[in-house]
Amino acid sequence: MLGGGQRDVTVRVNRRTISIAGQTYQLSNIARVQNIELKPDRPKIALRLVKRTLPVIAAVVLINVVLGNTGGSGEFLGWLDLIAVVGLAGYAVFSFVSVSRRSRFVMLLETTGAPFSVVASKQSAVIDKLVGLVADAMENPPTVPQVVHFGDVVMGDKLKQIGDRNIGKLVDG
């Protein structure tokens, strides 16, 4: 995830290789480089909130009805209700944070093997600049090594991807 792992990254472009924060890739093996926007799946998160909270609410109501009719368990029901409300409120806050998460932009390298994300950022311009640098190096390898520094990025191994079409989606890691 893009959290506290943000840092400055040094990109070094040579005639045959590109090195991004110490990870080196051969330019001849890079088939395509692109900027992918990963958006949180807000409807899915909201549906998951409803699907997980409704059974808990139904169980608490059922226990209140059954035990409330027998009498003598008022203190137990009070604690049960308090624990349920606090737990559901915490889960609702967690879901709200997930829903309000900003889009992430990822530089995706497609090589002769499987594609993978290299760096990610909250700012599209940073990734666009990096994608342009790699694309230019693929087309016209520099004769003199170029060194460029990028800020506000996270290395791709901090980003967990799942899904088909090899572009994946951002999930809570």
N, C-alpha and C positions, 0 to 999 in steps of 0.2 A: 504494500500500500504506500501511498505517497504521504508520508507523515514526517517524522523526525529525521528520516534518512536523506533529506535534501542536502545537496552539497555542490561544490564547484567541480566540474569535470574538464579534464584536459584532453583534447583531441589532436592527435598527431597524424598527419597524412604524408606518407612517403610514396615513392614511385609504385610499389607493388602492394603495400599494406596500409591499413588504417588502424590506429590504436586509440581506443576509447577507454579512458581511465584504466590503462594497463591491460585491457583485453584487446588482442590483436586479431584482425581479420584480413584475409587476402582479398584484394580488390577483384581479382579474377574469379573468385568463388561467389561474389555477391551478384545475384540475379536481379534483384529489385530492392529498392529501399523506399519506404513510404511512411507518412504521418497518419496514424490511426487515432480517431477520437473514441475514447471509451466512456460511454455515458452510464450512470447507474440506472438499473432497470426499475424505475419508480413504481409502476403498477405491480410488478412482481413482488417488490418489497412490501407494499401495502397489503397485497393479498396474503402474503406469508404472515403478516401481523394479525390479520383477521383470522386466518386458519389456525394459528397457534393460540390465540387468546380466547376464542369462543368456547372451545372445550373446557378450558380452565374456569371461565365464568360460569358455564353450565354446571360443572361439578361443584363449585362453591355454592351456587344457588340450590342445587339438589341437596347437598349436605345441610345447608341452613334450613331447608323445608323439613327434611326428615328428622334432624336432631332438634329443631325448634319445636316440633310437635310433642317430643318426648319430655321436654322440660329438664331443668337441672344442668344443662350444658351451655349456659350463657357465656361463661368465661372462655371456654374452648372455642365457641363460635366467634367471639370477639377477636381472639388471637388469629383464628383461621382467616377471618375477613381482613384483618390488618395485614397479614402476610401476603394474602392474595392481591390486595390493592397495591402494596409496595412493589411486589414482583411484577405485576402488570404495568405499573407506572414506569418501572425501570426498563422493561422491555419496550414500551412505547417510546421512551426517550432514545433508546438505542436505535430503534427503527427510524425515528425522525432524523437522527444524525446520519444514518445511511441514505435516507431519501434526499436530504439536503446537500449531499456531497457533490462537489463540482465535477465536471467532466475532466478526464485526464487525457493527455496527448502522448502517444507512444511512437518512438521510431522503431519500425519493424523492419528487420533485415531478412530478406528471403535469400537463402544461399542454395547451394546444390543439395543440401540436406533440408531439415525442417526449419521453417521460419521461427524467429524468436525476437522478443523485444530486447532492445539494448538499453535505452534510457527512456524515462518518462518524465513529464512535467505538467504542471497545471496551466502553463502558458504555451499556446500553439506556436507562437513566433519563435521560441527557443528551439522547438523540435523542427519547425520548417527550415530554420537556418542550418541545423545539423544535417537534415535530409539533403538540402541543397549542396552542402559541402561534400557529402559522400557521393552524391550523384555526379558532381563536377569531377571528383577524383576518379570515378569509374570511367567517365568519358575522356578526360584529359588528365592522366596522372601527372602530378607536379614533378618538375625536375629538381626542385629544391624542397626539402621537407617543410611543411606548413604546420604551425602549432596554433591552435585556437582554444580559448577557455570559454566554457559555458557555465552559467550559474543556474541555480534553482532547478536542478534535475535529480532524479533518483535512478540508480542503476536498475536495469530490467529484472534482476533476480529478486528484487523487492516486490515486484508486481506479479501476482498469481493469475495465470490465465487458464480458462477452461473454455470448452466449446469446439464447434466445428469450424470449417473453412479456414483453419490455421490463423485466424486473427483473434480468436478467443474473446473473452470478456472479463472485465474487472470483477473480482469477487473479494469478499472479506478474507484477508490473509492472516 
